Amino acid sequence: MEFPRIVGHRGAAALAPENTLAGFRKAAEAGAKMVELDAKLSADGIVICHHDNVLGRTNNGEGPVAEQSFAALRALDAGGWFGPDFAGERIPTLAEALELIAELGMGVNVEIKPCPGRERETAAATVKIVQENWKSDAPFQFSSFKPAALEVALAEASDLSRGYLTDDFKEGWLEDAARLKSVSVNGNFRRYTKERIDAVHAVGMKALAYTVNEPADAARLLADGMDILVTDCPDKLLAL
């Protein structure tokens, strides 16, 4: 299945609070055909959309996410920090996000983003929610920086695409991506060279770069053969 060239990062993180239903709607309004989000577990095992291990940056909470019940997380304001128009926005469950994204006609990249020590537990819960709730024919992918999480996704949902996330392309990155039967290598755009793009293509995978927000960077990467760009600003890059 072909992925669109432009993917909204955490929804459309420059246009609306990240990992919220409002953010996914804003990405669709901007013209995005696919979004990326982060899947993490509450203390009581509910899969939510949230990036950081600690509360506070994108909401009015504090303390480790892994120690918070879903009820406590749900009570937080996850939008007011971004702007008054988004005050009262809540942290969604992954199931809620998948339902909305499907309704909006977009594809989704679900990054398994476990709190430390919860890699396999988070992956297993995330896979289960996806299998129960994602019924769309739009593009879908699991991704993770944690090989253990992708191992679970491969074992329990081998029919669903996987993307190997890497920040620094440490030695053995391409072999690891192949071992996990990834369809793409999702790398930090600042470290994604043309040589690495060519190496990814040589083994039949797609090259995906995150987080590309400037048109000049996007143009350079596309000229080098990059297949997919993840961006906080889908409106800006789609204008290219």
C-alpha positions in Angstrom: 0.0 0.0 0.0 1.4 3.4 -1.0 1.8 6.0 1.8 1.2 9.6 1.0 4.2 11.8 0.5 3.3 14.1 3.4 2.3 12.9 6.9 1.1 15.1 9.7 3.3 14.8 12.9 1.2 14.1 16.0 -1.7 15.4 14.0 -0.6 18.8 12.9 1.6 19.9 15.8 2.2 23.5 14.5 -1.5 24.1 14.0 -3.2 22.4 17.0 -2.2 20.7 20.2 -0.4 17.5 19.5 -1.9 14.0 19.9 -5.4 15.4 20.3 -8.6 14.9 18.3 -8.5 18.6 17.5 -5.0 18.1 16.0 -6.2 15.2 13.8 -9.1 17.3 12.5 -6.7 20.2 11.8 -4.4 17.9 9.9 -7.4 16.8 7.7 -8.4 20.5 7.2 -4.9 21.2 6.0 -5.1 18.5 3.4 -3.1 15.7 5.0 -4.0 12.2 4.0 -2.1 10.5 6.9 -1.1 11.4 10.4 1.3 10.1 13.0 0.5 9.7 16.7 2.0 8.3 19.8 0.6 5.4 21.8 1.4 5.1 25.5 -0.1 3.2 28.5 -1.8 4.7 31.5 -1.1 3.1 34.9 -4.3 1.0 34.5 -3.5 -0.2 31.0 -5.5 2.1 28.8 -3.7 3.0 25.5 -3.7 6.8 25.2 -2.3 9.3 22.7 0.6 11.0 24.4 4.3 11.5 23.6 6.2 12.4 26.8 6.9 10.1 29.7 6.2 12.9 32.1 3.2 15.2 32.2 3.3 19.0 31.9 4.6 20.0 28.5 1.4 19.4 26.6 -1.1 19.6 29.5 -1.7 20.9 33.0 -0.6 17.7 34.8 2.6 16.6 36.5 4.4 13.4 37.3 5.1 10.3 35.3 2.4 9.1 32.9 3.0 5.5 33.9 1.8 6.3 37.5 -1.5 8.0 36.4 -4.8 6.3 36.0 -6.8 7.0 32.8 -9.4 8.9 34.8 -6.7 11.2 36.1 -5.2 11.7 32.6 -8.6 12.3 31.1 -9.3 15.1 33.6 -6.3 17.1 32.3 -6.5 20.1 29.9 -4.4 19.0 26.9 -5.2 22.0 24.8 -5.0 25.2 26.8 -1.2 25.4 26.6 -1.4 25.7 22.9 -4.0 28.5 22.8 -7.3 29.5 24.3 -9.3 28.1 21.3 -8.2 24.6 22.4 -8.8 24.9 26.1 -10.4 21.9 27.5 -9.2 19.5 24.9 -8.6 16.1 26.4 -6.1 13.3 26.0 -7.8 10.8 23.7 -7.6 7.0 23.8 -6.0 5.3 20.9 -9.4 3.8 20.1 -11.0 7.2 19.9 -8.2 8.5 17.7 -8.4 5.6 15.3 -12.2 6.0 14.9 -11.9 9.8 14.1 -8.9 9.3 11.7 -10.9 6.7 9.8 -13.9 9.0 9.7 -11.7 11.7 8.3 -10.5 9.4 5.6 -6.8 9.6 6.6 -4.2 6.9 7.2 -2.3 6.6 10.4 1.2 5.8 11.7 0.9 4.6 15.3 4.2 5.1 17.0 4.5 2.7 20.0 5.9 5.1 22.6 6.3 3.1 25.8 7.3 4.4 29.2 10.6 2.9 30.3 10.3 -0.8 31.0 6.8 -1.2 29.4 8.0 -1.9 25.9 6.3 -5.2 25.3 3.3 -4.5 27.4 2.6 -1.3 25.6 3.1 -2.9 22.2 0.8 -5.8 22.9 -1.9 -3.5 24.2 -1.5 -1.1 21.2 -1.7 -4.0 18.7 -4.9 -5.3 20.3 -6.6 -1.9 20.1 -5.6 -1.5 16.5 -6.8 -4.9 15.6 -10.2 -4.2 17.3 -10.7 -0.7 16.0 -8.9 0.0 12.7 -11.2 -1.1 9.9 -10.2 1.5 7.3 -8.5 0.7 4.0 -6.4 3.8 4.3 -2.6 3.3 4.9 -1.5 2.1 8.3 1.8 1.6 10.0 3.3 0.7 13.4 6.6 2.4 14.2 8.8 2.5 17.2 12.3 3.4 18.4 12.2 0.3 20.5 13.0 -3.0 18.7 11.2 -5.0 21.4 8.0 -3.1 20.5 8.3 -3.9 16.8 9.1 -7.5 17.6 5.7 -7.7 19.3 4.0 -6.0 16.4 5.6 -8.4 14.0 4.7 -11.4 16.0 1.1 -10.4 16.7 0.2 -8.4 13.6 2.5 -9.4 10.8 0.0 -8.3 8.2 0.3 -4.6 9.4 3.2 -2.5 8.1 6.1 -1.6 10.4 8.5 1.4 10.3 11.9 1.3 11.9 12.5 4.5 13.8 16.0 5.8 14.3 17.4 9.1 15.5 21.1 8.5 14.9 21.5 5.6 12.4 23.7 3.6 14.8 25.7 0.7 13.4 23.5 -2.1 12.3 20.4 0.1 11.7 19.6 -1.3 8.3 20.1 -4.9 9.4 17.8 -4.3 12.3 15.1 -2.8 10.1 15.4 -5.8 7.8 15.2 -8.3 10.7 12.0 -6.7 11.9 10.6 -6.9 8.3 10.1 -3.1 8.2 8.7 -1.5 5.0 10.4 1.8 5.8 13.2 3.4 7.8 11.9 6.4 9.6 14.9 8.6 10.4 15.8 12.0 11.7 15.9 14.2 8.6 19.0 16.0 9.9 21.0 12.7 9.7 19.4 11.2 6.7 21.9 11.5 3.9 21.5 10.6 0.2 23.7 7.6 0.8 21.4 6.3 3.5 18.4 6.9 1.3 20.0 4.9 -1.5 20.9 2.1 1.0 17.3 1.9 2.1 16.0 1.8 -1.4 18.6 -0.9 -2.3 16.9 -3.3 0.1 13.4 -2.5 -1.1 12.3 -0.2 1.8 10.9 3.3 1.8 12.8 6.3 3.2 10.8 8.4 5.6 12.2 11.5 7.3 10.9 13.3 10.4 10.3 16.1 11.4 10.6 18.3 8.3 9.0 21.7 8.7 10.9 24.0 6.3 10.1 23.9 2.5 13.8 24.2 1.7 14.7 21.1 3.7 11.7 19.3 2.1 12.9 20.2 -1.4 16.4 19.0 -0.7 15.3 15.7 0.7 12.9 15.0 -2.1 15.6 15.8 -4.6 17.8 13.2 -2.8 15.0 10.6 -3.3 13.2 10.8 0.1 9.8 9.0 -0.2 7.8 10.4 2.8 8.1 13.5 4.9 6.6 13.8 8.4 5.9 17.4 9.4 4.3 19.6 12.0 3.2 21.8 9.1 1.3 19.8 6.6 -0.2 23.0 5.2 3.3 24.4 4.3 4.7 21.2 2.7 1.5 20.3 0.8 1.8 23.7 -0.8 5.0 22.5 -2.5 
